[in-house]
């Protein structure tokens, strides 16, 4: 991944194109089994969050999950519960 790739996705994000999925090919998640991001317990959520913590497209991933109303799994380093809380906070602001 190059700086140009990241800048391209940052530019798209600025334009509000969160529904695009091109960014997925740059995510850390592409390097591990997808099941990791759909854990059944808190320890699994922590493992997924750790992978997300260094991901160059983490913010884009989170905004995609929020825009698409994805209810399951860890997206952008946030569990389902954390995303629900964030949506509520944004609505209240």
C-alpha positions in Angstrom: 0.0 0.0 0.0 1.3 3.4 -0.9 0.8 6.9 0.5 -1.1 7.6 -2.8 -3.5 4.7 -2.1 -4.3 6.0 1.4 -4.7 9.6 0.1 -7.1 8.3 -2.6 -9.3 6.8 0.1 -9.0 9.8 2.3 -10.1 12.0 -0.6 -13.1 9.7 -1.2 -14.0 9.8 2.4 -14.0 13.5 2.4 -16.5 13.4 -0.6 -18.8 11.1 1.4 -18.3 7.9 -0.6 -18.4 5.6 2.4 -20.6 3.2 0.5 -17.8 2.3 -1.9 -16.0 -0.9 -1.0 -12.7 -0.3 -2.8 -11.0 0.5 0.5 -11.5 -3.1 1.7 -8.6 -4.4 -0.3 -6.3 -2.2 1.9 -7.6 -3.3 5.3 -5.6 -5.4 7.8 -8.6 -7.8 7.9 -7.6 -9.1 4.5 -4.7 -10.8 6.1 -6.7 -12.9 8.6 -9.7 -15.2 8.8 -13.0 -13.3 8.5 -14.4 -15.3 11.5 -12.1 -13.2 13.8 -14.3 -10.2 13.1 -17.5 -12.0 14.1 -16.6 -13.2 17.6 -18.9 -14.9 20.1 -17.2 -13.4 23.2 -15.4 -10.3 24.6 -12.0 -11.9 24.2 -12.7 -12.3 20.5 -13.8 -8.7 20.2 -10.5 -7.6 21.8 -8.5 -9.7 19.3 -10.4 -8.1 16.4 -9.9 -4.6 17.8 -6.2 -5.2 18.1 -6.0 -6.0 14.4 -8.1 -2.9 13.6 -6.0 -0.6 15.8 -3.2 -0.4 13.2 -5.4 -0.5 10.1 -4.9 2.3 7.6 -8.6 2.3 6.6 -10.1 1.8 10.0 -12.1 5.1 9.9 -13.5 4.3 6.5 -14.5 0.8 7.7 -16.3 2.2 10.7 -18.2 4.8 8.6 -19.1 2.2 6.0 -20.6 0.0 8.8 -22.6 2.9 10.2 -23.8 4.0 6.7 -24.8 0.5 5.8 -26.3 -0.2 9.2 -24.3 -3.3 9.7 -25.4 -4.9 13.0 -22.9 -7.8 13.4 -19.2 -8.0 13.8 -16.3 -5.7 14.5 -16.0 -3.0 12.0 -13.5 -0.1 12.2 -12.4 -1.4 15.6 -15.9 -1.2 17.1 -18.2 -3.9 18.3 -21.9 -3.8 17.5 -22.7 -2.3 20.9 -20.0 0.4 20.5 -21.3 1.3 17.1 -24.9 1.6 18.5 -23.6 3.9 21.3 -21.7 6.0 18.7 -24.8 6.4 16.5 -26.8 7.5 19.6 -24.1 10.0 20.5 -24.0 11.4 17.0 -27.8 11.8 16.9 -27.8 13.6 20.3 -25.1 16.0 19.2 
